[in-house]
Structure formats: structure tokens, C-alpha cells
Amino acid sequence: AQSVTQLGSHVSVSEGALVLLRCNYSSSVPPYLFWYVQYPNQGLQLLLKYTSAATLVKGINGFEAEFKKSETSFHLTKPSAHMSDAAEYFCAVTTDSWGKFQFGAGTQVVVTP
Amino acid sequence: EPEVTQTPSHQVTQMGQEVILRCVPISNHLYFYWYRQILGQKVEFLVSFYNNEISEKSEIFDDQFSVERPDGSNFTLKIRSTKLEDSAMYFCASNRGPGELFFGEGSRLTVL
């Protein structure tokens, strides 16, 4: 069985500051890892994914994440926050690579001017 | 860009009533899913569907729930007799195979 833990349900960052969202996973087999973003009143949009290729994954909107097996982590970062980054971010894991994903509880990002 | 579409965006119903949530997956996708998100909680897997049958379902997906692909484009979730705890956002998703899930914008169900 697999699971995901996101540290911090709310994160507040200043515009232009580093965004760091933490995700740790638990899996007995090599995982596939994803970050999704949910803007208000919208669905889940894929930011980026790790599927056992490069450990540093670049996604849309300037986000990237690094898969660290030794730390069982897949933290999401963006060097400089923009007001439009305000949203809820979900880390997800699957081990069978099909559609049964385990989602984290989500991290709400607030960007202040 | 192709997208998953869901209707209705919001439905209010009385406890005990039947509800059908509809989804049109991306046209060349073969695998279909329903997830739900109770307010303030995690997004949870409900069911996966492939080749006109359920391939996997969670403990949440009990006998009150059913899914159907009535034609070549629609994928529906039926809740036979709604309970208060069924109030949630229901997301449809699809993909062609292993990897990324493509989600719809969700249908918010409110059971009174």
C-alpha cells in the first residue's frame, strides 16, 4: 500500500519569494509521483510528474520537484512566487501507474504582495 | 486542448433521492475514474472502469454507487439513495493508460 503526507495545510509566501511545498511518500515498490494544482472552483491540473526517469522534474508555471528516494520525498519548489500561484496543491502517488492515486491532504498557498 | 467535462457543476438533492453525475471523458481515452473530495478532506479514489466493467473500487464505493458507460462518450456515476455524508465534490478523470490522470472540473453534490 502507498500513502502520501503533505506537511503544512497552509503556506503563506511573499510575492517573489521561494515556494516550498513538502511531500513525503510511503511505498513498498517504486512509486510514480505527481503534483496537481487546484484553482478556486476548478478541477485538478497536473503540474508535473515523476515516472522513474530524471529525478529532477520540471513542470508548468516554473515549478519543479526532486525525487529523493533516500528521503522518500518529492518536494515542490518555485524560485519566485507570483500572485497567480495562489491555489491548493496536491501531491499524489501511485504504484501501479494506472489511475488509482493516493492523494495528500493538500496545501493551500497564499501569496501576499 | 481536449478536456474532461462534467455535468452538473452543482446539484442539490434531498436525502434518499437518486443522483446521476455525468462525465464526458477525453475521446481517445480508455480508462475512466471517479474520485470524490469531501469538504476539507483528501481527494479519494472511488472506482476505475475499463472495457465496460469496473476494474477496481474502493471501500467507499458500496452498493449505493454504480457506474455506467451508456454510450461511446458518456460515463456516469449514480448514487441510488443519497445520504448526508455523500455531500462532496465528485471528480471524473480519464487516461489512455499508465501515468497522468486528466480531471474534470468536478460536480458539487449537496445532500440536504
Interface residues (C-beta under 8 A of the other chain):
Chain A: Y32 F34 Y36 N41 Q42 G43 L44 Q45 L46 K49 T51 F90 A92 S97 W98 G99 K100 F101 Q102 F103 G104 A105 G106
Chain B: V4 Y31 Y33 Y35 Q41 K42 V43 E44 F45 S48 E56 F91 A93 N95 G97 P98 G99 E100 L101 F102 F103 G104 E105 G106
